[in-house]
């Protein structure tokens, strides 16, 4: 019995010692990031090596879905909506799968990223986008599988895949121009009601120029179709702070009415206390 215990202890010590030894991964992890216009793109993948092996058509069979790398899913993340091929792809993270062939490759963005390699059961409903790209032959061999962002423009980029003597590029488009034009139009049209409102509340809360706060709040309210009771509450406080008790009371009554309709007990209480403080009748 004593010998068994000693043997088990030695075995446990051996395992613990081995667990502390670090060795290089055969297919090391990599991460590549690129900003395209206003969109951030990130690819995370593992990089297998050729090691004197024939890759495409052998190690990676033709006409089969490939994990596009090694180990866990290769993933691509978009911070904004993009267009892959001719399909709209919402912002988010997707597994990247491919189906290599001698002349072209099929690309698949797959919404389920929790697989180790290709899913055991492929589900077409999880394909967010697919596209086909032509194979370009390289003049030399690329030892390690490599993913790049190439031909970066303000509204487009090519996601490049290189290995052995093969290069394929998946075109990705962004909505940069549409977003910039919308920002330009909004900026040139001046601040929004929310901008005026936020500036007024900040000025009042931080004891800055109360007249400016009052002017900005008046501007914000004039631009709103129907101010909410909590917005009216802030306006009444600014009026009071500016010394305009008459308008403070008038606005607080409107806020109270709205709060009562909404059944908001907190704002009912706060408005009633303020109205009493300001001498409302």
VENUR-V471297 format. One record per backbone hydrogen bond with DSSP energy under -0.5 kcal/mol. CO is the residue of the C=O (numbers start at 1). NH is the residue of the N-H. If there is no record, write none. Layout:
BEGIN
((CO:NH) (CO:NH))
END
This chain:
BEGIN
((1:5) (2:6) (3:7) (4:8) (5:9) (6:10) (7:11) (8:12) (9:13) (10:14) (11:15) (12:16) (13:17) (14:18) (15:19) (16:20) (17:20) (18:21) (20:22) (25:28) (28:47) (30:45) (32:43) (34:36) (34:41) (35:37) (36:38) (36:39) (39:36) (40:79) (41:34) (42:77) (43:32) (44:75) (45:30) (46:48) (46:70) (47:28) (48:145) (50:53) (53:55) (54:59) (55:58) (55:60) (59:61) (60:57) (61:64) (64:100) (66:98) (67:74) (74:96) (75:44) (76:94) (77:42) (78:92) (81:175) (82:89) (83:85) (83:173) (84:86) (84:87) (87:84) (89:82) (92:78) (94:76) (95:97) (95:110) (97:108) (98:66) (99:106) (100:63) (103:135) (105:133) (106:99) (107:131) (108:97) (108:110) (109:128) (109:129) (110:95) (111:113) (115:73) (115:117) (120:122) (122:124) (123:126) (124:127) (126:111) (126:128) (129:109) (131:107) (133:105) (136:167) (141:143) (142:164) (143:50) (146:162) (148:150) (148:160) (150:158) (155:174) (156:153) (157:159) (157:172) (158:150) (158:160) (159:170) (160:148) (161:168) (162:146) (163:166) (164:142) (165:138) (166:163) (167:136) (168:161) (169:171) (170:159) (171:85) (172:157) (173:83) (175:179) (176:180) (177:181) (178:182) (179:183) (180:184) (181:185) (182:186) (183:187) (184:188) (185:189) (187:190) (192:196) (193:197) (194:198) (195:199) (196:200) (197:201) (198:202) (199:203) (200:204) (201:205) (202:206) (203:208) (204:207) (209:213) (210:214) (211:215) (212:216) (213:217) (214:218) (215:219) (216:220) (217:221) (218:222) (219:223) (220:223) (220:224) (221:224) (228:231) (228:232) (229:233) (230:234) (231:235) (232:236) (233:237) (234:238) (235:239) (236:240) (237:241) (238:242) (239:244) (240:243) (243:245) (244:248) (245:249) (246:250) (247:251) (248:252) (249:253) (250:254) (251:255) (252:256) (253:257) (254:258) (255:259) (256:260) (257:261) (258:262) (259:263) (259:264) (263:265) (264:268) (265:269) (266:270) (267:271) (268:272) (269:273) (270:274) (271:275) (272:276) (273:277) (274:278) (275:280) (276:279))
END
